[in-house]
Amino acid sequence: MTGVGYDAGSNVLALFEVVFMETAGYIIVGSVCERISFWSFLLCELFIGAILYPVFGCWVWGGGWLSQLGTTMGLGHGYVDFAGSTVVHAVGGFCAMALSIILGPRLGKFGPDGKPRAFPAHNLVYVVTGTFILLFGWMGFNPGSTLGATDLRISVIAINTNLAAVAGAATAMLFWYFKFRKPDITMACNGMLAGLVAITAPCAFVSPTSAFIIGILAGFVVCFGVLFNDHVTKIDDPCGAISVHGFCGVLGAICLGLFADGTYGAGWNGVGAASYLGQAGKGVTGLFYGDSKQFLVQIAGALICAAWAFGATFIVFKIVNAVKPIRVSAEVEEMGLDLPEFGLLGYPEDVVHATNG
């Protein structure tokens, strides 16, 4: 209703898009928790919302240079990310990696022998409930990225999103079972999120069968990623956010370059509106369906995303940390951040039980 001073369509789009930015921002919580000060956490979020996410988002979704590589360099349809495997998730994941390195591991995470110690989740019901809330939210995240329910591709996207989630959860749980002889529900949850992250970029361009395969790949990647960070890089990532969002975000972009079947996206980024690869109406196409250039640009774009998110974050917060440490003191970390940083206990009933006990 532009006649009365506002545009309802613009308001709806702004609300929808701001949630994507917020998602990139909340990803870091899983990696920096239990040891970052409140002021520095707020600074991190402002940095993501004002600089890190908008810049890369403009490169891909705002008509920026990555999206135009199809017309400028003949690389497929340019870099494509339908709903944000890299624009949202990998940006948050590699930002989280940089912050985790600067902060260092939590006290007691690694023993004198260098082996990682597990800090079990305090409430598995919350973990599972939160995962399913995210699954529900993803049904707005991915299908909603058509920006209109009249686009019937929305049904394919919804099916693909769910298939990848289920495949990721099952794969991660089975992997953990065969490796450690016990099924780990927390890894099943991370596997579900990994499948969701990986399908987010290619969800509109692949078949349901491909979506299931992508979910399986994500389930393996998240497991290997968690073990790699724990045992090789020694990066303390309490919730597996780097593996779920960073590694699987890159996987999603690459899978688009592999599995996109050309049935959707004709004219994407201004390429091939009339015909593509000699076929009328052919859309975004991956390596397995005849377009090696799309595969190459997807690899390049994903690597650029990781370099941008990690590099910019590391440089900025290395400087910030040199001026004023962003980590709380050892005493505050031992006590827990609730009272020192926020003035309230998150679980006051525990104190009552301990006193009465």
N, C-alpha and C positions, 0 to 999 in steps of 0.2 A: 504494500500500500504506500507507494511513493508520494501520493498526494497529501498525506498527513505527516510526512517527515521521516518515515522509516520504510524499509523494504523487508518484508517478512522472509522472502527467500534468502536474502543476504544474512539475516539474523540466524536462520536455521543452519545455513552452511557454516557460519562462524562458530556456532556452538558445536557442530559436528567436528570441525577441524581442530578446535582447541583441545578436544579430548585426545586427538592424536598426539599433540604436543605434550599434553599431560602424561600420556602413556610412556613416551620416551623419558620423561622426567622421573616417573615412579620406579622405573626399572632399576635405577642405581641404588634404591633403598635396600634391595636384597644383597648387595655387595658391601655397602659401607656401614651397615647397621652394627650397633653395639660398641662403636668406638669413635664416631665422628661427633663433633660439637654441633649444637643446634644452629649457631650463626653460620658456620661454614656449610652446613647442609642447605640452608636457605640460599646461600651464595651459589652453590652448585646448581640448584634448581633454577635460579634466575639466569645463570649462564646457559643452561640447556634451552630454556624457553625463549631467551632473547637472541642467542647467537648460534649455538651448535645445531639445534634442530631446524630453525628457519633457513639457514644457509644451505644445508644439504637438501632440505625440502624444496627450496627454490630451484636448485640444480636439476631436480628430477621431476617435480610436479608443477613448478612455476614457469615452465617453458625455458628452463635454464640449459646450460651447455651440454650436460649429460643426456638430457632428453632429446637433444637435437643432433646427436652423433649419427643418427640415421640419415639425415639430410646433409650434414656437413662432411661426413667421412664414409657414408655408405654402409654403416654398421647396423644392419637390420632395421628395426623400428626405433633405434636409439635405446638408451638404457630405460628399462621398463620395470616398474615395481607397483603392482596394482593397488595394494592396500598397506604397504609399509614394512615388509620383512627387513629392509635395510633402512629406509627413511625414518622409521619409528624404532624398530627393535634393535637393529645393529648399532644405530647411533647411541641408544641408551646402553647397550651391552658393552661396547668398547669404551664409552665414557666411564662406565662402571669399572672396567678393567684398569684404566689409568688411575682412577681414584683409589682403588684397592691397593695398587702398587705404592702409591704415595703414602697412604695410611699405614701400610704394613699389616701383618696378620694380627688377629686378636690374641690377647695374652693366653698362653696355654694351647694354642691351636696346633703348634708343632712341638713335639717332645725333644729332649736332648739329642735323640738319635735322628732327628729331622723328619720322623714319620708323622703324618697328620693324625690328629685326634678328632673324632666325631663329636659334635655338640648336638645332641638329639633335639628335635622340635619339641616345644613345651606342650603342644596340644595338637594331636594328629587330626582331631575332628575339625579344628579350624583350618588346617592345611588342606584337607579334602574339600571342605565347604568353600574355601576361597578359590580353589582350582575350578570348581564347577560354576562359581559366580563368574570367573573369567571366561570360561567356555560359553556361558550364556551371553556375556558382553561381546564376545567375538562374533556373535551372530548379527550384531549391529556393525561391528568393525569391518568385516569382510563383505557381506552382502550389501551393507549400506554404502559401500564405496562405489557402487554403480550410480549413486546419487539420484536414483529414481526407480521405484518399484515397477515401472512400466518396462524396464529393461529385463526381459525374461531370463537373461543370464543369471539373474539373482538366485534362481533355484539351483543351478549348477554350482554356483559359488557356495551356497549353504550346504549342499551335499558334500562337496569337496572338503570344506572346512571341518565338518564332523568326521569324515572318514580319516583325514590326516590326524585328527586329535586322538581317535580311538587306536589307530595303528601306532602312533607314537607312544601312547601309554602302555599298550600291550608289549611292544618291543622293549621298552626300557625295563619293565617289570621282569620280563623273561630273561633279559640279559643279566640283570642283577641276581636273579634266581640261579642261573647256571654258573655264574661266577662266584657267588658267595653262599649259595645253597639256601637262601631265604629270599622271598619276595619282599621288596621294600616299597611300601605304599608311597613314601615321599618321592622316590625315583619314578614311580608310575605317574605321579602328579606332574613331576618335571617333564616326563616323556610326553604327557598330554599337551603341556604348554609348548614343548619343543615342536611337536607336530603342528600346532596352531601357528607358531611363528614361521615355520618353514613353508606352510601353504599360503601364507598371507600375500606374498608377492605373486605367485603363479595361479592363485585360486580361480581366476576368471578364464585362464588360457589353457587349462589342462583337463583331461578326462578324469572321471572318478577313479579309474584304475591307477592312473598316474598319481593322483592325490594320495591313494593308499600307499603306494611305493614311497612317495615323498615322506609320509608319516613314519614309515619304517626306517628310512635313512635318518630322519631326525631323532628317532629313539636311540639309534646307535651313536649318533654324533653327540647328543647330550650326555650320554654315559661316558664316552671316551673323553669328552671335554671336562667333566667333573674330575675324573681320575687324573687327567693330564695336569689340571691346575693344582690338584692336591699333591701329586707325587713328582712332578717335573718342574713346573714354573714356581711352585710354592706360593701361589696367589691365594689368599684366604677369601673365598667367595661363599659366604654363609648359606645363601639360598640357591646357588647355582645359576645366578642371573647372567653371568658372562657366557656360560655354556648355552643356556636356554635362548637368550636373546641375541647375543653377539655371534656365536658360532652358527647357530641355527638360522639366524637372520641372513648371514652370508650364504648358507646352504639354500635358503629359499630363492634368493636371486639367481644362483647358479642353476637350480632346478628349473626355473622358468626358461633359461637358455637351453635346457635339455629337453623338457617335456611339452612345451607349448606346441599345440597341434594345428594352429592356424585357423581354428573355427571361430575365433573371436578377436576383435581388435582391428578390423580393417580401417586403415587410415590413422592408426595410433601414432601420435607425435607427428602427424602430417605426412606419413610415409604410406604409399600404396593404397590410396583411397579407392582407386578404380580397380587395380589389380596388383598382385604381389607374387613374385616368383612365377610369373606367367599365368596366374589363376585369378579370376575375378572374385572379389569378396574375401580373399584370403587375408587373414589377420596375422597377429604376432606368432612367429614360428620358431621353434627351437631346433637344436642340432639333430635330434632323432627324427625330425620331420622335414629336414632338408635345408636348414638355414644355419650354417656354422658361424656366420657373422653375428647373429643374435647371441649365440653362446659366448663369443669372445667379448662382446660389449657388456654382457652380464657379469663376466668374471672381472673385467676392468672396473666396472661401476661398484661392485661389491668391495673390491680391494681399496678403491678410493674412499668409499664410505668408512671402512675400518681405519684407514690412515688418518682421515679427517677427524673422526670422533675421538680416537685415541690420542693422536698427536696434539690437537688443539687443547683437549682437556689436560693432558699431561703438562704441557708448557704453561698454561694459565695457572693451574693449581700447584705446580711446583714452585712458581713464583709466590703465590699466595701463602703457601706453607712456609716458605723461607721468611716471609714478613711476620706471620703469626701462625703457629701450628694449628692445623685443622683437626688434630686428634685430641681427645680429652686426655687428662692425666691418667697414669696407671691406677691411682687411688680411686678416681671416679669410675674407671672401667671396671675395677673389681667390685665396687659398690653397686654398679648398674646406673644407667643414665637417667632413670626416672626422676629421682629427687634432685640430684645436682643440676640437671639440665632443664627440667620441666616443673619441679616443685610438687609433683604428685606421684604416687605409686600406681603403676599399672595394675598391680594385683595386691591390693591391701589385705585381702583375705588371707594371703600366704603369711603375712606378718602375724595376724591374729592366730592362725593355726600353730605357728611356730611358738608364739608366746604361751598359748594354752597347753601345748604339748610338753 
